[in-house]
Amino acid sequence: MPLTKLSTSIFRTTSTQIRNLNEAIGRYNANPNSINLGIVQGIIDGKDSRVHFMSHASEIMALENAIKSESKALAAATVAGDAGILGPRAVRNLNPTVWVETLFPDAPPLEGVVLEGEAKRRGAQGTPWKMTLPSGKKLIAKTCRSADKASSKASGNETETQREYGIYKTLYKIAGEHPNMVKVWGWADIKIAEQHEEGFIMDQIDGPDGRTLQVELKEAWALGIISTAEYWSSIQYIGRCHLDVIQHLKSAGWLHNDIKHENYVVDSASGEVIVIDLGGAGLIGDAWNAATAEFAAPELLGSDGKAAKGTNGTVASNVFALGATLVHAVEAADIFHGVAKPNRGLTAGATPFRDIANAVEDVAAGRYKNPFEYGAETDYTRQVKRMMNADPLEREKTIDETSNRFLHDSILTDEQTREVLKGIASGSRKRNWEERWLRTQGRVPTLSMSNRMSAEREMLASMKAIRNLPMDTDPEMSRATTSTWMAVFERYRRLFDEAEKAIKQASAFGINTSADKARMNDVRRQFAKAENTVKIAMARHDLVDTRSRGTGVFIQQRARSKGVFER
């Protein structure tokens, strides 16, 4: 039977522990197995967890009874020889998670570590699990996928997880750590519910991956949350960090081979760029182990446009992938696999812009740059074209700092840029901007409303619509004319509301709207004066009508009275 989640209410704040427990219950109900059930129990038994569940004591008791029943049912449903969650049925093992070996003397002790469930980011080379130490430090454990383990057992080769761990181990021995690479602490025997699996443990980086960050970065620039200097310095810094990683790996004889936006994370606490996932790494000159076609160099692609297995990775092919990653972030940040083809690079276009006359869905009317096209040469276009040159030798030259003007000529320092990335990754820059905007303007714009360029065009069009509106009214006008004016004024009000909305939106994008606000105030004053004149005319007609009605009643009464006297 499904487990029952703890009750929540809109009238009280739901704690993180209750949210985590309810999420774990939801995963178990969707996929009932001993691992997911063990995770539910593990959250309940976590350090200080029961303190947070005091207000749900009766629900917790009922839940634990249900967990026991589910555990018995799962045990009864599993027969000897059946395939379990971790491959062929494993022996029940309640021993704690322990290190098998550590790569650093200061590796954190694993006593009391809590497995919080599977991480969202599931890679092709392994299954990641979120873990938390009693100290609060967060880790990621990466274990082998069942299919890979079965294949490895049949072939006698190491698993992909063992292979990746071996790369980190070798890299640390030859070249040491790197500040822009995730730190792997060692190999461990990991308790997952009532079974164990081996894998390596590394730091958990709290922050968005490049796929999410590049969208947020572009949005922040378009909305005016960050400046142009902050945007381009961030792009340049991301590129420099990757170049450093390429050189670091090269010094140990290795290549990443799968550089792309999904394989780096920005730490929301420090703003540092951290390259992850060496599952596709290989020795220089050897065949790559994983590559993504949309970012792959031409020499790695087959006739079908897909990454051809057996082709050799090189430093030049990694530089190409970095160029594709940067051009994707700049040209088409929110377009992904199957649509965006960043490995096409940049193309000079006679008309690199397109005009949209009318809004379509979430795209506002305005002028838009065509992705992957440019009209004028800049350091950015020149450098990307060199990094993605058809000639691998030309690509490799771009690693040299003196030749790489684009990546090494930022306006902001590295420290300043990390603060920008920290603000974007943590969301603090956007929150602060929204709060300021709400205080001053009352409404926060979004990209679905418009972008900076179309916001300005929309404001100009709205201001043009209210320019020279006829407002010459006469207090002696007829009643029919006053009715006509009132209908006209309703249309004016709608035009004014649209213009003021456009001014606020343009102001949020950092556009100078002082002259337009002044013009709007003048028009509003003229309108108020004209509307007052019409109201006076209407009141005059109402008074005349009232007097006329009163006179008519008086005459009728006199006539009736006269008839009575005559009789």
Secondary structure, DSSP 8 states (H G I E B T S, - for coil): ---------TTS---HHHHHHHHHHHHHHHS--HHHHHHHHHHHHSTTHHHHTGGGHHHHHHHHHHHHHHHHHHHHH--TT-EETTEE---------EEEEESSTT----TT-EEEEE-S--BTTBEEEEEE-TTS-EEEEEE--HHHHHHHHHH----HHHHHHHHHHHHHHHT---TTB--EEEEEEEEETTEEEEEEEEE---S-BHHHHHHHHHHHHHHTSS-HHHHHHHHHHHHHHHHHHHHHHHHTTEE----SGGGEEE-TTT--EEE---TT-EETTSB-S---GGG--GGGB-TTSSB-TT-B--HHHHHHHHHHHHHHHHH-TT--TTT--GGG--EE-SS-EEEESS-BTTB-SEEEE-TTEESS--HHHHHHHHHT-SSHHHHHGGGSGGG-TTTT--SS-HHHHHHHHHHHHHSHHHHHHHHHHHHHTS----TTT--HHHHHHHHHHHHHHTTT------TT--HHHHHHHHHHHHHHHHHHHHHHHHHHHHHHTT---HHHHHHHHHHHHHHHHHHHHHHHHHHHHHHHHHHHHHHHHHHHHHHHHHHHHH-
